[in-house]
Amino acid sequence: MSQREKVVPLAQGRVLEVGLGSGLNLSYYDADKVSKVWGLDPSSKMLGMAEARAASVKFDVEFICSAGEELSLESKSVDTVLVTYTLCTIFDIGRALEQMARVLKPGGELLFCEHGVAPDPGVRRVQNLINPLWKVVGGGCHLNRNIPELVEQGGFKLNEMTKDYIPGWRPASFNYRGRASLR
C-alpha cells in the first residue's frame, strides 16, 4: 500500500488539498466521507490534468490556481487540509502552513505525507550537500526540510506520525506521514 493510500482516505468533509498537481490523490478519497475538495496548485497545466481525473469521482472538486502561501478560502472553512509531497517545494513554507491553519475549522485535521530530513547522519550529510542542486533540478524540492518541526511552527500540534524510509534512494526517501490539529 502506498503512502498516499494510507493518508488520503482519512480526509473528511470539506477538504483543501494543497499541491493537487495532476490529481493523483483524487481516486484515494473516500467519497462517503468527503463532500467537496478544493484542489490548489500553482500550475494551470497540472490542474488541467487533474480535471480529467476529477471527472470520475463522486464528490465536487473545485480547482484553484494559486500558490500555497496565499489561500483565497475563508477562514475556518475546511474540515481537512491534505498535503502530499508538497511541503518540500513551497517557497515560504511558514506562510503556507499559517494559511492552512487559518482555513482549517476548529476540530479539523491537517493530514500530511512528505519526504524530508533523514535521521541518519550520513544520509543527512548527502541531503545537505546536494540540496542546492536538487532544488534547481527538482522544481524547488528541498530534500532536507524538518517536516514535524515545520508543521508545529505553522500552528499545529502533531497527533500521530510515522516516519521511516520508503523504497527508493535514501536521501529522497525518508518519509513522514501523520495527522495534526490546530494548537
VMD Tcl script that draws the C-alpha trace (Angstrom):
set ca {
  {0.00 0.00 0.00}
  {1.41 3.40 -0.98}
  {1.78 6.26 1.47}
  {-0.96 8.15 -0.39}
  {-3.35 5.20 0.01}
  {-2.75 5.33 3.76}
  {-3.33 9.05 4.32}
  {-5.82 10.34 1.71}
  {-8.80 8.16 2.81}
  {-8.59 9.78 6.26}
  {-9.82 13.09 4.81}
  {-13.40 14.05 5.53}
  {-15.94 16.80 4.98}
  {-14.79 19.84 3.05}
  {-11.16 19.29 2.04}
  {-8.42 21.60 0.84}
  {-5.69 19.69 -0.98}
  {-2.59 21.86 -1.24}
  {-0.47 20.75 -4.19}
  {-3.17 18.90 -6.12}
  {-0.86 18.52 -9.10}
  {-2.28 16.16 -11.70}
  {-4.88 14.84 -9.26}
  {-3.14 11.60 -8.28}
  {-4.87 11.61 -4.88}
  {-8.43 12.04 -6.16}
  {-9.09 8.31 -6.54}
  {-7.98 7.64 -2.94}
  {-10.58 9.88 -1.25}
  {-13.46 8.06 0.44}
  {-16.48 9.52 -1.39}
  {-18.73 8.59 1.55}
  {-16.73 10.88 3.85}
  {-15.84 13.79 1.53}
  {-18.36 16.37 0.31}
  {-16.01 18.70 -1.57}
  {-12.34 19.05 -2.46}
  {-10.68 22.33 -3.31}
  {-7.59 21.40 -5.29}
  {-4.90 24.07 -5.09}
  {-1.87 24.11 -7.36}
  {0.23 26.92 -8.87}
  {0.37 25.16 -12.26}
  {-2.60 25.55 -14.59}
  {-1.15 22.74 -16.72}
  {-1.22 20.32 -13.77}
  {-4.75 21.41 -12.84}
  {-5.81 20.69 -16.42}
  {-4.58 17.12 -16.00}
  {-6.40 16.91 -12.65}
  {-9.69 17.92 -14.29}
  {-9.68 14.69 -16.32}
  {-9.19 12.62 -13.15}
  {-11.89 14.59 -11.32}
  {-14.49 13.54 -13.89}
  {-14.58 10.06 -12.36}
  {-15.07 10.98 -8.68}
  {-18.39 11.24 -6.82}
  {-17.76 14.49 -4.97}
  {-17.42 18.11 -6.02}
  {-13.92 19.26 -6.99}
  {-13.08 22.93 -7.43}
  {-9.70 23.94 -8.84}
  {-7.73 26.92 -7.55}
  {-4.64 28.04 -9.46}
  {-2.56 29.63 -6.74}
  {0.46 29.12 -4.51}
  {0.03 27.72 -1.01}
  {1.17 30.94 0.62}
  {-1.99 32.83 -0.39}
  {-5.19 30.86 0.12}
  {-8.35 32.55 -1.10}
  {-10.67 30.40 1.03}
  {-12.48 31.87 4.02}
  {-11.06 31.38 7.50}
  {-12.28 28.26 9.32}
  {-13.95 26.92 6.18}
  {-12.47 23.43 5.71}
  {-12.58 20.24 7.77}
  {-9.39 18.71 6.40}
  {-6.24 20.08 4.82}
  {-4.25 17.48 2.88}
  {-0.67 17.83 1.65}
  {1.25 15.00 -0.02}
  {4.80 15.51 -1.24}
  {4.23 19.26 -1.49}
  {5.76 20.88 1.60}
  {9.19 20.25 0.09}
  {8.54 22.66 -2.79}
  {6.62 25.56 -1.24}
  {8.82 28.65 -1.24}
  {7.57 30.25 2.01}
  {6.64 27.14 3.95}
  {5.94 29.03 7.18}
  {3.45 31.34 5.49}
  {1.77 28.41 3.70}
  {1.30 26.45 6.93}
  {-0.10 29.56 8.64}
  {-2.62 29.86 5.79}
  {-3.54 26.18 6.13}
  {-4.13 26.74 9.85}
  {-6.25 29.81 9.07}
  {-8.67 27.98 6.77}
  {-8.98 24.88 8.98}
  {-12.05 24.68 11.22}
  {-11.56 24.07 14.95}
  {-11.50 20.29 15.38}
  {-10.28 19.83 11.79}
  {-7.14 17.99 10.76}
  {-4.03 18.54 8.72}
  {-3.10 15.26 7.01}
  {0.37 15.02 5.54}
  {2.68 12.64 3.76}
  {6.05 14.17 2.95}
  {9.67 13.29 2.45}
  {12.21 15.21 4.49}
  {15.36 15.29 6.54}
  {16.67 11.82 7.40}
  {17.71 10.83 10.93}
  {20.92 9.11 9.81}
  {23.93 11.46 9.85}
  {25.43 10.05 6.64}
  {22.20 10.35 4.69}
  {21.58 13.82 6.14}
  {25.07 14.93 5.01}
  {24.25 13.82 1.46}
  {20.89 15.63 1.63}
  {22.55 18.85 2.77}
  {25.34 18.55 0.21}
  {23.13 18.03 -2.84}
  {20.14 20.13 -1.74}
  {21.22 23.34 -3.58}
  {21.44 21.49 -6.91}
  {18.41 19.30 -6.14}
  {16.23 22.42 -5.69}
  {17.18 23.59 -9.18}
  {16.63 20.29 -10.99}
  {13.75 19.13 -8.75}
  {11.34 22.03 -9.21}
  {12.20 23.70 -5.91}
  {12.15 20.47 -3.88}
  {14.13 20.57 -0.63}
  {15.42 17.18 0.49}
  {16.28 18.31 3.99}
  {13.21 20.01 5.45}
  {12.33 19.03 9.01}
  {8.65 18.30 8.42}
  {7.49 17.74 12.03}
  {9.23 20.90 13.22}
  {7.76 22.96 10.37}
  {4.24 21.63 10.98}
  {4.47 22.57 14.66}
  {5.92 26.02 13.88}
  {2.99 26.55 11.50}
  {0.48 26.43 14.35}
  {-0.29 22.72 14.54}
  {0.03 20.03 17.18}
  {1.14 16.60 15.95}
  {-1.40 13.97 16.99}
  {0.03 10.99 15.16}
  {3.09 10.48 12.97}
  {5.03 7.63 11.44}
  {8.46 8.10 9.98}
  {10.60 5.68 8.06}
  {12.40 5.09 4.81}
  {10.18 4.05 1.95}
  {11.60 2.19 -1.06}
  {13.90 4.39 -3.10}
  {17.11 6.36 -2.97}
  {17.73 7.03 0.74}
  {18.43 10.80 0.50}
  {15.00 11.26 -1.11}
  {13.01 8.53 0.64}
  {12.75 9.35 4.34}
  {9.00 9.75 4.78}
  {6.83 11.47 7.39}
  {3.12 10.63 7.46}
  {0.75 11.99 10.05}
  {-2.18 13.91 11.43}
  {-2.13 17.27 13.18}
  {-4.69 19.60 14.70}
  {-4.73 23.30 15.48}
  {-2.96 24.34 18.65}
}
mol new
graphics top color blue
foreach p $ca { graphics top sphere $p radius 0.5 }
foreach p [lrange $ca 0 end-1] q [lrange $ca 1 end] { graphics top cylinder $p $q radius 0.2 }
display resetview
